[in-house]
Amino acid sequence: MGSDIDRRSFLRGGLLVTTTAALGVLVGCAPSDAPSSDSAPSSPSPTSTPSGAASADAVPGASARPTLSPSFGPNGTHFPDSTPWPGESAASDLVVDCSWEAIGAAVGGLTAAQVAAGAVIRVSPGTLPGNGAKSSSNPVLAGLGDPSWQRNVLICPADGFGSVTVAAEGIRLDACSRLSLFGFLSGGSFTLTECASMQLGWSRLDALNVTRGGTDLEMHELVLGFRYNPEDTVGIRPTDANAMTGISRYGCVFGPSVKPADSDAHCDTMQLEGTGTGEFGPFLNVDCVDYGSSNAAMLLHTQVTRAEFRHCMVLGDTLPWEVFPLRPGDYEGTPNAFSGGCEDVRAYDSVIAGPIGGMGFTDVQNTILSYPPQDKQQPSGSGSWTVDTSVASWDRDDIMSRQSVDDYEPATLTALWAW
């Protein structure tokens, strides 16, 4: 194929779409082997959909933007307000080959005015390659986007969630801005370094790392983890004097990483570790569910300025193993819900199961704790815990019945994340 993208004017809905609106369509991507995954058998390795020419159906224009509805975890309604909705035709609506080069060329060809009017890049079915997810790995996208843009460019599969997979080697995005990646499936990790105003969502990935620095990073109905692996499911680690600010999650589920019994790794589901001197926080969580890993669900370093949990479940102790059973040879941990030394943690309308350690809760309202806390574990500012020891005995049905999905398998998420 001679080029990755064909720019041309075309008619849609009786209106002429010019170069100041949508660009044209080209398509097709060679099928790739499905990536292998080190995730557990209960989270099957993703497989790629056979590719072919994308049709007009790839630009659906047929589903309405969902109205936000509160939930524990994903329910198909947590989607950023200012980002173009993939179920509608955008002013600039492109279908590109399944390659990072095609995606980069499409984003690079957009003007600020086109982005402000709404830009969607739809990726044809196939598997996007990975160069590794270390902070030093060769990035698949670098310096792409513009922090001065008024809104984000949506990048999503043309044929819906799971029709584009990302190779199990994982990827790094470096110094990217104003991009929203939604609808991807991968048995690998994503790493973001020095990115700004980025959004990840409606995707099922193995793990996530954010390092060096970052600002205004959002996650929407992102499902991660549920794997037998000694590394943290999520690591957010600013370095040197870099700031890491404006981190937020909406309707996400972050699952365990389980280490072997003989491993001395410190394995958390989400670790916010301040190794630098720059500003770190705030950290906002809304409608999220987090399951503890071998050591803890949430490790919040002293440098985190503020962490807030609104209508969330943070499940430690033995509850993670009700949903993600341990195998012979796995570390049989009873993880803390919280560990670390953040001095300003707030919880509202939430459920917390398992020890909270010396976490500095300052405001707690209408929030359940699974055990009677010590006096020093009471909030230092306002409110108090509602103790319900029955939570410590919840089984899988108790946990999942409070959510909008029965499991986190790709087939379930495909039905949920439709546009």
Sine and cosine of phi, psi and omega as CSV:
sin_phi,cos_phi,sin_psi,cos_psi,sin_omega,cos_omega
0.00,0.00,0.71,-0.70,-0.18,-0.98
-0.96,0.28,-0.56,0.83,-0.04,-1.00
-0.58,-0.81,0.35,-0.94,-0.04,-1.00
-0.99,0.16,-0.44,0.90,-0.05,-1.00
-0.55,-0.83,0.68,-0.73,-0.01,-1.00
-0.95,-0.31,0.91,-0.42,-0.02,-1.00
-1.00,-0.06,0.88,-0.47,0.05,-1.00
-0.43,-0.90,0.35,-0.94,0.06,-1.00
-0.99,0.15,0.52,-0.85,0.06,-1.00
-0.50,-0.87,0.29,-0.96,-0.03,-1.00
-1.00,-0.05,0.71,-0.70,0.10,-1.00
-0.60,-0.80,0.82,-0.58,0.04,-1.00
0.88,0.47,0.46,0.89,0.06,-1.00
0.99,0.14,0.01,1.00,-0.01,-1.00
-0.94,-0.35,0.64,-0.77,0.06,-1.00
-0.97,0.23,0.82,-0.57,0.04,-1.00
-0.99,-0.13,0.90,-0.43,-0.07,-1.00
-0.99,-0.15,-0.07,-1.00,-0.02,-1.00
-0.93,0.38,-0.24,0.97,0.09,-1.00
-1.00,0.03,-0.06,1.00,0.10,-1.00
-0.89,-0.46,-0.87,-0.50,-0.09,-1.00
-0.99,0.12,0.47,-0.88,0.13,-0.99
-0.99,-0.16,0.18,-0.98,-0.16,-0.99
-0.99,0.14,-0.13,-0.99,-0.19,-0.98
-0.85,-0.52,0.73,-0.68,0.23,-0.97
-0.64,-0.77,0.21,-0.98,-0.15,-0.99
-0.35,-0.94,-0.12,-0.99,0.11,-0.99
0.99,-0.15,0.65,-0.76,0.00,-1.00
-0.37,-0.93,0.72,-0.69,-0.03,-1.00
-0.90,0.43,0.68,-0.73,0.02,-1.00
-0.90,0.43,0.55,-0.83,0.00,-1.00
-0.85,-0.53,0.35,-0.94,0.08,-1.00
-0.92,0.40,0.54,-0.84,0.03,-1.00
-0.92,0.40,0.65,-0.76,0.02,-1.00
-0.95,0.32,0.56,-0.83,0.12,-0.99
-0.99,0.10,0.35,-0.94,-0.06,-1.00
-0.67,-0.74,0.56,-0.83,0.10,-1.00
-1.00,-0.06,0.21,0.98,0.08,-1.00
-0.93,0.36,0.25,-0.97,-0.04,-1.00
-0.94,0.33,0.32,-0.95,0.03,-1.00
-0.84,0.54,-0.44,0.90,-0.02,-1.00
-0.96,0.30,-0.20,0.98,0.11,-0.99
-0.86,-0.51,1.00,0.04,-0.16,-0.99
-0.85,0.53,0.51,-0.86,0.07,-1.00
-0.89,0.45,0.68,-0.73,0.01,-1.00
-0.93,0.36,0.48,-0.88,0.08,-1.00
-0.84,-0.54,0.51,-0.86,-0.03,-1.00
-0.99,0.10,0.52,-0.85,0.07,-1.00
-1.00,0.08,0.70,-0.72,0.04,-1.00
-0.82,0.58,0.68,-0.74,-0.07,-1.00
-1.00,-0.01,0.22,-0.98,0.05,-1.00
-0.05,-1.00,-0.13,-0.99,-0.01,-1.00
-0.94,0.33,0.78,-0.63,0.06,-1.00
-0.98,0.21,0.63,-0.78,-0.03,-1.00
-0.96,-0.27,-0.09,-1.00,0.04,-1.00
-0.89,0.46,-0.34,0.94,0.02,-1.00
-0.90,0.44,-0.33,0.94,0.01,-1.00
-0.93,0.37,-0.32,0.95,0.10,-1.00
-0.93,-0.38,1.00,0.09,-0.25,-0.97
-0.92,0.39,-0.78,0.63,-0.04,-1.00
0.84,0.54,0.49,0.87,-0.17,-0.98
-0.79,-0.62,0.00,1.00,0.00,-1.00
-0.79,-0.61,0.60,-0.80,-0.05,-1.00
-0.99,0.11,0.52,-0.85,0.09,-1.00
-0.85,0.52,0.74,-0.68,-0.05,-1.00
-0.94,0.34,0.49,-0.87,0.12,-0.99
-1.00,0.01,0.78,-0.63,-0.07,-1.00
-0.86,0.51,0.75,-0.66,0.06,-1.00
-0.74,-0.67,0.76,-0.65,-0.01,-1.00
-0.89,0.46,0.55,-0.83,0.03,-1.00
-0.30,-0.95,0.25,-0.97,0.25,-0.97
-1.00,-0.06,0.95,-0.31,-0.03,-1.00
1.00,0.07,-0.19,-0.98,-0.11,-0.99
-0.94,0.34,0.62,-0.78,0.12,-0.99
-0.62,-0.79,0.21,0.98,0.03,-1.00
0.98,0.21,0.31,0.95,0.02,-1.00
-0.83,-0.55,-0.15,0.99,0.00,-1.00
-1.00,0.05,0.98,-0.20,-0.02,-1.00
-0.56,-0.83,0.71,-0.71,-0.10,-1.00
-0.88,0.47,0.74,-0.67,-0.09,-1.00
-0.87,0.50,-0.64,0.77,-0.14,-0.99
-1.00,0.05,-0.11,0.99,-0.03,-1.00
-1.00,0.00,0.66,-0.75,0.03,-1.00
-0.81,0.58,0.66,-0.75,0.02,-1.00
-0.99,0.11,0.78,-0.62,-0.09,-1.00
-0.93,0.37,-0.27,0.96,0.03,-1.00
-0.99,0.13,0.03,1.00,0.05,-1.00
-0.83,-0.55,0.52,-0.86,0.07,-1.00
-0.95,0.31,0.76,-0.65,0.02,-1.00
-1.00,-0.01,0.27,-0.96,0.03,-1.00
-0.86,0.52,-0.67,0.75,0.13,-0.99
-0.90,-0.43,0.96,-0.29,-0.13,-0.99
-0.81,-0.59,0.93,-0.36,-0.12,-0.99
-0.87,-0.50,0.60,-0.80,0.19,-0.98
-0.92,-0.39,0.80,-0.60,-0.11,-0.99
-0.81,-0.58,0.26,-0.97,0.09,-1.00
-0.88,0.48,0.35,-0.94,0.00,-1.00
-0.99,0.12,0.97,0.26,0.05,-1.00
-0.45,-0.89,0.50,-0.86,0.04,-1.00
-0.91,0.41,-0.53,0.85,0.03,-1.00
-0.89,0.46,-0.67,0.74,0.00,-1.00
-0.92,0.39,-0.66,0.75,0.03,-1.00
-0.89,0.46,-0.72,0.69,0.00,-1.00
-0.88,0.47,-0.66,0.76,0.01,-1.00
-0.91,0.42,-0.63,0.78,-0.02,-1.00
-0.92,0.40,-0.71,0.70,0.03,-1.00
-0.91,0.42,-0.68,0.73,-0.03,-1.00
-0.90,0.44,-0.38,0.93,0.00,-1.00
-1.00,0.05,-0.05,1.00,-0.03,-1.00
-1.00,0.08,0.58,-0.82,0.12,-0.99
-1.00,-0.08,0.28,-0.96,0.04,-1.00
-0.86,0.51,-0.61,0.80,0.00,-1.00
-0.91,0.41,-0.65,0.76,0.03,-1.00
-0.91,0.42,-0.65,0.76,0.03,-1.00
-0.90,0.43,-0.67,0.75,0.01,-1.00
-0.89,0.45,-0.57,0.82,0.00,-1.00
-0.97,0.22,-0.32,0.95,0.00,-1.00
0.88,-0.48,0.88,-0.47,-0.02,-1.00
-0.74,-0.68,0.77,-0.64,0.05,-1.00
-0.80,-0.60,0.75,-0.66,0.09,-1.00
-0.92,-0.40,0.90,-0.44,-0.06,-1.00
-0.97,-0.25,0.82,-0.58,-0.11,-0.99
-0.99,-0.12,0.78,-0.63,0.00,-1.00
-0.91,0.42,0.42,-0.91,-0.08,-1.00
-0.85,0.52,0.55,-0.84,0.03,-1.00
0.50,-0.86,-0.28,-0.96,0.00,-1.00
-0.86,-0.50,0.82,-0.57,0.08,-1.00
-0.99,0.14,0.73,-0.68,-0.05,-1.00
-0.95,0.30,0.33,-0.94,0.04,-1.00
-0.80,-0.60,0.55,-0.84,0.03,-1.00
-0.94,-0.34,0.20,0.98,-0.07,-1.00
0.97,-0.26,0.40,-0.92,-0.09,-1.00
-0.88,-0.47,0.41,0.91,0.12,-0.99
-0.98,0.18,0.31,-0.95,0.00,-1.00
-0.92,0.39,-0.27,0.96,0.04,-1.00
-0.97,-0.24,0.01,1.00,-0.01,-1.00
-0.91,0.41,0.49,-0.87,0.04,-1.00
-0.90,0.44,0.88,-0.48,-0.08,-1.00
-0.94,0.35,0.58,-0.81,0.08,-1.00
-0.99,0.17,-0.45,0.89,0.12,-0.99
-0.71,-0.71,0.73,-0.68,-0.02,-1.00
-0.63,-0.78,0.73,-0.68,0.05,-1.00
0.88,0.47,0.45,0.89,-0.08,-1.00
-1.00,-0.10,0.63,-0.78,-0.04,-1.00
1.00,-0.01,0.09,-1.00,-0.08,-1.00
-0.65,-0.76,0.86,-0.51,-0.02,-1.00
-0.89,0.45,-0.28,0.96,0.01,-1.00
-1.00,0.09,-0.14,0.99,0.05,-1.00
-0.87,0.50,0.51,-0.86,-0.06,-1.00
-0.98,0.22,-0.39,0.92,0.00,-1.00
-0.48,-0.88,0.05,-1.00,-0.07,-1.00
-1.00,-0.02,0.43,-0.90,0.17,-0.98
-1.00,-0.02,0.80,-0.60,0.03,-1.00
-1.00,0.07,0.79,-0.62,0.10,-1.00
-0.89,-0.46,0.87,-0.49,-0.10,-0.99
-0.51,-0.86,0.32,-0.95,0.08,-1.00
-0.91,0.41,0.66,-0.75,0.01,-1.00
-0.91,0.42,-0.52,0.85,-0.08,-1.00
-0.95,-0.31,0.40,0.92,0.10,-0.99
1.00,-0.07,0.13,-0.99,-0.05,-1.00
-0.80,0.61,0.71,-0.70,0.10,-1.00
1.00,0.07,-0.21,0.98,0.01,-1.00
-0.97,0.25,-0.28,0.96,0.14,-0.99
-0.85,-0.53,0.85,-0.53,0.07,-1.00
-0.96,-0.29,0.35,-0.94,0.08,-1.00
-0.91,-0.41,0.74,-0.67,-0.13,-0.99
-0.82,0.58,0.50,-0.87,-0.08,-1.00
-0.92,0.40,-0.24,0.97,0.08,-1.00
-0.90,0.43,-0.37,0.93,-0.01,-1.00
1.00,0.10,0.15,-0.99,-0.08,-1.00
-0.65,-0.76,0.34,-0.94,0.18,-0.98
-0.83,-0.56,0.69,-0.73,0.15,-0.99
-0.94,-0.35,0.80,-0.60,-0.10,-0.99
-0.85,-0.53,0.79,-0.62,0.10,-0.99
0.80,0.60,0.63,0.78,0.05,-1.00
-0.99,-0.10,0.43,-0.90,-0.04,-1.00
-0.62,-0.79,0.55,-0.84,0.17,-0.99
0.84,0.54,0.64,0.77,0.09,-1.00
-0.89,-0.46,0.60,-0.80,0.04,-1.00
-0.82,-0.57,0.93,-0.38,0.01,-1.00
-0.98,-0.20,0.91,-0.42,-0.05,-1.00
-0.76,-0.65,0.63,-0.78,0.19,-0.98
1.00,-0.04,0.35,0.94,-0.08,-1.00
-0.97,-0.23,0.45,-0.89,-0.02,-1.00
-0.81,-0.59,0.74,-0.67,-0.03,-1.00
-0.41,-0.91,0.60,-0.80,0.19,-0.98
-1.00,0.00,0.20,0.98,0.01,-1.00
-0.89,-0.45,0.00,-1.00,-0.03,-1.00
-0.98,-0.18,0.45,-0.90,0.15,-0.99
-0.94,-0.34,0.66,-0.75,0.09,-1.00
-0.81,-0.59,0.73,-0.69,0.05,-1.00
-0.90,-0.43,0.78,-0.62,0.07,-1.00
-0.82,-0.57,0.83,-0.55,0.06,-1.00
0.80,0.60,0.73,0.69,0.03,-1.00
-0.98,-0.19,0.38,-0.93,-0.03,-1.00
-0.66,-0.75,0.63,-0.77,0.07,-1.00
0.78,0.62,0.75,0.66,0.01,-1.00
-0.96,-0.27,0.50,-0.86,0.03,-1.00
-0.74,-0.67,0.74,-0.67,0.12,-0.99
-0.85,-0.52,0.68,-0.73,-0.01,-1.00
-0.18,-0.98,0.18,-0.98,0.04,-1.00
0.73,0.68,0.70,0.71,-0.06,-1.00
-0.68,-0.74,0.47,-0.88,0.05,-1.00
-0.88,-0.47,0.94,-0.34,-0.07,-1.00
-0.82,-0.58,0.18,-0.98,0.01,-1.00
-0.98,0.18,-0.72,0.70,-0.08,-1.00
-0.31,-0.95,0.16,-0.99,-0.02,-1.00
-0.58,-0.81,0.68,-0.74,0.11,-0.99
-0.74,-0.67,0.70,-0.71,0.06,-1.00
-0.80,-0.60,0.86,-0.51,-0.11,-0.99
-0.56,-0.83,0.07,-1.00,-0.14,-0.99
0.94,0.35,-0.94,0.34,0.04,-1.00
-0.18,-0.98,0.17,-0.99,0.01,-1.00
0.02,-1.00,0.38,-0.93,0.04,-1.00
-0.55,-0.83,0.63,-0.78,0.04,-1.00
0.81,0.59,0.90,0.44,-0.01,-1.00
-0.95,-0.31,0.86,-0.51,-0.09,-1.00
-0.90,-0.44,0.57,-0.82,0.10,-1.00
-0.80,-0.60,0.78,-0.62,-0.05,-1.00
-0.81,-0.59,0.91,-0.42,0.02,-1.00
0.75,0.66,0.75,0.66,0.06,-1.00
-1.00,-0.05,0.78,-0.62,0.01,-1.00
-0.93,-0.37,0.85,-0.53,-0.09,-1.00
-0.74,-0.67,0.33,-0.94,0.18,-0.98
0.99,0.12,-0.60,-0.80,-0.15,-0.99
0.85,0.52,0.90,0.44,-0.12,-0.99
-0.55,-0.84,0.40,-0.92,0.09,-1.00
-0.99,-0.14,1.00,-0.10,-0.16,-0.99
-0.34,-0.94,0.70,-0.71,-0.07,-1.00
-0.99,0.16,-0.03,1.00,0.01,-1.00
-1.00,-0.01,0.41,-0.91,0.06,-1.00
-0.86,0.51,0.58,-0.82,0.09,-1.00
-0.89,0.45,-0.69,0.72,0.01,-1.00
-0.71,-0.70,0.76,-0.65,0.12,-0.99
-0.83,-0.56,0.81,-0.59,0.08,-1.00
-0.86,-0.51,0.94,-0.33,-0.21,-0.98
-0.65,-0.76,1.00,-0.07,0.11,-0.99
-0.94,0.34,0.50,-0.87,-0.01,-1.00
-0.81,-0.59,0.34,-0.94,0.05,-1.00
0.81,0.59,-0.72,-0.70,-0.01,-1.00
-0.99,-0.13,0.22,0.98,-0.05,-1.00
-0.95,0.32,0.64,-0.77,0.07,-1.00
-1.00,0.08,0.52,-0.86,0.13,-0.99
-0.73,-0.68,0.99,-0.10,-0.18,-0.98
-0.78,-0.63,0.37,-0.93,0.10,-0.99
0.91,0.42,0.75,0.66,0.01,-1.00
-1.00,-0.08,0.81,-0.59,-0.05,-1.00
-0.61,-0.79,0.50,-0.87,0.01,-1.00
-0.71,-0.70,0.59,-0.80,-0.01,-1.00
-0.66,-0.76,0.89,-0.46,0.07,-1.00
0.91,0.42,0.49,0.87,-0.03,-1.00
-1.00,-0.02,0.38,-0.93,0.19,-0.98
-0.78,-0.62,0.86,-0.50,0.06,-1.00
-0.91,-0.42,0.87,-0.49,-0.10,-0.99
-0.98,-0.18,0.06,-1.00,-0.11,-0.99
-0.93,0.37,0.45,-0.89,0.36,-0.93
-0.90,-0.43,0.83,-0.55,-0.11,-0.99
-0.94,-0.35,0.81,-0.59,-0.01,-1.00
-1.00,-0.07,0.33,-0.94,0.09,-1.00
-0.91,0.41,0.38,-0.92,-0.05,-1.00
-0.87,0.50,-0.50,0.86,-0.05,-1.00
-1.00,-0.06,0.15,0.99,-0.02,-1.00
-1.00,0.08,0.63,-0.78,0.09,-1.00
-0.98,-0.21,0.24,0.97,0.02,-1.00
-0.92,0.40,0.54,-0.84,0.15,-0.99
-1.00,-0.10,0.94,-0.34,-0.25,-0.97
-0.90,-0.44,0.96,-0.28,0.00,-1.00
-0.92,-0.40,0.35,-0.94,0.09,-1.00
-0.97,0.26,-0.72,0.70,0.03,-1.00
-0.68,-0.73,0.87,-0.49,-0.04,-1.00
-0.87,-0.50,0.91,-0.41,0.12,-0.99
-0.98,-0.22,0.98,-0.19,-0.14,-0.99
-0.89,-0.45,0.86,-0.51,-0.01,-1.00
-1.00,-0.02,0.98,-0.18,0.01,-1.00
-0.98,-0.19,-0.07,1.00,-0.02,-1.00
-0.91,-0.42,-0.28,-0.96,-0.05,-1.00
-0.90,-0.44,-0.01,1.00,-0.03,-1.00
-0.98,0.20,0.18,-0.98,0.03,-1.00
-0.88,0.48,0.65,-0.76,-0.08,-1.00
-0.70,-0.72,0.97,-0.25,-0.01,-1.00
0.86,-0.50,0.04,-1.00,0.03,1.00
-0.97,0.23,0.15,-0.99,-0.07,-1.00
-0.78,-0.63,0.93,-0.36,-0.08,-1.00
-0.94,-0.35,0.71,-0.71,0.02,-1.00
-0.76,-0.65,0.81,-0.59,-0.01,-1.00
-0.75,-0.66,0.79,-0.61,0.09,-1.00
0.88,0.47,0.51,0.86,-0.08,-1.00
-0.98,-0.21,0.39,-0.92,0.10,-0.99
-0.80,-0.59,0.80,-0.60,0.02,-1.00
-0.80,-0.60,0.76,-0.65,0.04,-1.00
-0.96,-0.27,0.68,-0.73,0.01,-1.00
-0.90,0.44,0.52,-0.86,0.13,-0.99
-0.99,-0.10,-0.33,-0.94,-0.08,-1.00
-0.86,0.51,-0.49,0.87,-0.02,-1.00
-0.93,-0.37,-0.75,0.67,-0.04,-1.00
-0.38,-0.92,0.31,-0.95,0.14,-0.99
-0.99,0.13,-0.78,0.63,-0.07,-1.00
-0.81,-0.59,0.88,-0.48,0.19,-0.98
-0.94,-0.33,0.91,-0.42,-0.06,-1.00
-0.89,-0.46,0.93,-0.36,-0.08,-1.00
-0.92,0.39,0.39,-0.92,0.01,-1.00
-0.83,0.56,-0.52,0.85,-0.05,-1.00
-0.96,0.28,-0.23,0.97,0.04,-1.00
-0.92,0.39,0.85,-0.52,-0.12,-0.99
-0.94,0.35,-0.63,0.78,0.00,-1.00
-0.31,-0.95,0.65,-0.76,0.11,-0.99
-0.78,-0.62,0.73,-0.69,-0.09,-1.00
-0.76,-0.65,0.74,-0.67,-0.01,-1.00
-0.85,-0.52,0.90,-0.44,-0.01,-1.00
-0.88,-0.48,0.89,-0.45,0.00,-1.00
0.81,0.59,0.87,0.50,-0.02,-1.00
-0.81,-0.58,0.32,-0.95,0.20,-0.98
-0.85,-0.52,0.82,-0.57,0.09,-1.00
-0.89,-0.46,0.94,-0.34,-0.23,-0.97
-0.90,-0.43,0.95,-0.31,0.08,-1.00
-0.92,-0.39,-0.53,-0.85,-0.04,-1.00
0.87,0.50,-0.78,-0.62,0.00,-1.00
-0.99,-0.14,-0.03,1.00,-0.11,-0.99
-0.90,0.43,-0.57,0.82,0.02,-1.00
-0.85,0.53,-0.52,0.85,-0.08,-1.00
-0.99,0.17,-0.16,0.99,0.16,-0.99
-0.95,0.32,-0.54,0.84,-0.03,-1.00
-0.99,-0.12,-0.54,0.84,-0.04,-1.00
-0.76,-0.65,1.00,0.05,-0.16,-0.99
-0.89,0.45,0.60,-0.80,0.12,-0.99
-0.96,0.26,0.46,-0.89,0.04,-1.00
-0.93,-0.36,0.30,-0.95,0.14,-0.99
-0.83,0.56,0.74,-0.67,-0.03,-1.00
1.00,-0.08,-0.13,0.99,0.08,-1.00
-1.00,0.09,0.43,-0.90,0.08,-1.00
-0.93,0.36,0.83,-0.56,-0.06,-1.00
-1.00,-0.04,0.96,0.27,-0.04,-1.00
-1.00,0.03,0.37,-0.93,0.19,-0.98
-0.86,-0.51,0.99,0.12,-0.21,-0.98
-0.91,0.42,0.55,-0.84,0.20,-0.98
-0.89,0.45,0.50,-0.87,0.23,-0.97
-0.95,0.32,-0.69,0.72,0.00,-1.00
-0.73,-0.69,0.56,-0.83,0.21,-0.98
-0.54,-0.84,0.25,-0.97,-0.05,-1.00
0.95,-0.31,-0.15,-0.99,-0.14,-0.99
-0.78,-0.63,0.39,0.92,0.06,-1.00
-0.82,0.57,0.72,-0.69,-0.13,-0.99
-0.99,-0.12,0.00,1.00,0.02,-1.00
-0.60,-0.80,1.00,0.02,0.03,-1.00
-0.88,-0.47,0.73,-0.68,-0.06,-1.00
-0.80,-0.59,0.65,-0.76,-0.03,-1.00
-0.72,-0.69,0.76,-0.65,-0.01,-1.00
-0.72,-0.69,0.74,-0.67,0.12,-0.99
0.80,0.60,0.66,0.75,-0.13,-0.99
-0.83,-0.55,0.13,-0.99,0.06,-1.00
-0.79,-0.61,0.80,-0.59,0.01,-1.00
-0.81,-0.59,0.85,-0.53,0.00,-1.00
-0.89,-0.46,0.80,-0.60,0.00,-1.00
0.96,-0.29,0.25,-0.97,-0.08,-1.00
-0.86,0.51,0.57,-0.82,0.03,-1.00
-0.95,-0.33,0.03,1.00,0.09,-1.00
0.84,0.54,-0.63,-0.78,0.00,-1.00
-0.99,-0.15,0.41,0.91,-0.02,-1.00
-0.86,0.51,0.66,-0.75,-0.09,-1.00
-1.00,0.03,0.97,0.25,0.05,-1.00
-0.94,0.33,0.75,-0.66,-0.02,-1.00
-0.93,-0.36,-0.50,0.87,-0.03,-1.00
-0.58,-0.82,0.84,-0.54,-0.01,-1.00
-0.73,-0.68,0.86,-0.51,-0.03,-1.00
-0.74,-0.67,0.77,-0.63,0.10,-1.00
0.77,0.64,0.72,0.69,-0.06,-1.00
-0.80,-0.60,0.75,-0.66,-0.05,-1.00
-1.00,0.03,0.67,-0.74,0.16,-0.99
-0.86,-0.50,0.64,-0.77,-0.17,-0.99
-0.99,0.15,0.01,1.00,0.00,-1.00
-0.48,-0.88,0.37,-0.93,0.06,-1.00
-0.93,0.36,0.86,-0.52,-0.06,-1.00
-0.98,0.22,0.37,-0.93,0.18,-0.98
-0.94,0.33,0.35,-0.94,-0.01,-1.00
-0.83,0.56,-0.64,0.77,-0.04,-1.00
-0.95,0.30,-0.17,0.99,0.04,-1.00
-1.00,-0.08,-0.02,1.00,0.10,-1.00
-0.95,0.31,0.47,-0.88,0.01,-1.00
-0.88,0.48,0.66,-0.75,-0.07,-1.00
-0.99,0.14,-0.31,0.95,-0.05,-1.00
-0.98,-0.22,-0.96,0.29,-0.05,-1.00
-0.59,-0.81,0.35,-0.94,0.04,-1.00
1.00,0.10,-0.07,-1.00,0.01,-1.00
-0.34,-0.94,0.26,-0.97,0.02,-1.00
-0.98,0.19,0.56,-0.83,0.21,-0.98
-0.98,-0.18,0.93,-0.36,-0.10,-1.00
-1.00,0.07,0.78,-0.62,0.08,-1.00
-0.64,-0.77,0.99,-0.11,-0.08,-1.00
-0.94,0.34,-0.27,0.96,0.02,-1.00
-0.91,0.41,-0.40,0.92,0.01,-1.00
-0.86,0.51,-0.57,0.82,-0.02,-1.00
-0.89,0.45,-0.29,0.96,-0.02,-1.00
-0.96,-0.28,0.18,0.98,0.02,-1.00
-0.84,0.54,0.60,-0.80,0.15,-0.99
-0.96,-0.28,-0.09,-1.00,-0.05,-1.00
-0.84,0.55,-0.69,0.73,-0.03,-1.00
-0.89,0.46,-0.64,0.77,0.03,-1.00
-0.88,0.48,-0.65,0.76,-0.05,-1.00
-0.95,0.31,-0.76,0.65,-0.11,-0.99
-0.97,0.25,-0.45,0.89,0.00,-1.00
-0.92,0.39,-0.30,0.95,0.04,-1.00
-1.00,0.02,0.01,1.00,-0.01,-1.00
-0.92,-0.40,0.15,-0.99,-0.06,-1.00
-1.00,-0.02,-0.10,1.00,0.01,-1.00
-0.81,-0.59,0.40,-0.92,0.04,-1.00
-1.00,0.06,-0.39,0.92,0.01,-1.00
-0.32,-0.95,-0.04,-1.00,-0.04,-1.00
-0.89,-0.45,0.44,0.90,-0.02,-1.00
-0.96,0.28,0.46,-0.89,-0.02,-1.00
-0.81,0.59,-0.62,0.79,-0.01,-1.00
-0.90,0.44,-0.64,0.76,0.03,-1.00
-0.91,0.42,-0.69,0.72,-0.02,-1.00
-0.94,0.34,-0.52,0.85,0.07,-1.00
-0.88,0.48,-0.67,0.74,0.03,-1.00
-0.93,0.37,-0.56,0.83,-0.05,-1.00
-0.97,0.24,-0.72,0.69,-0.10,-0.99
-1.00,-0.08,0.95,0.32,-0.01,-1.00
-0.94,-0.34,0.57,-0.82,0.09,-1.00
-0.59,-0.81,0.00,0.00,0.00,0.00
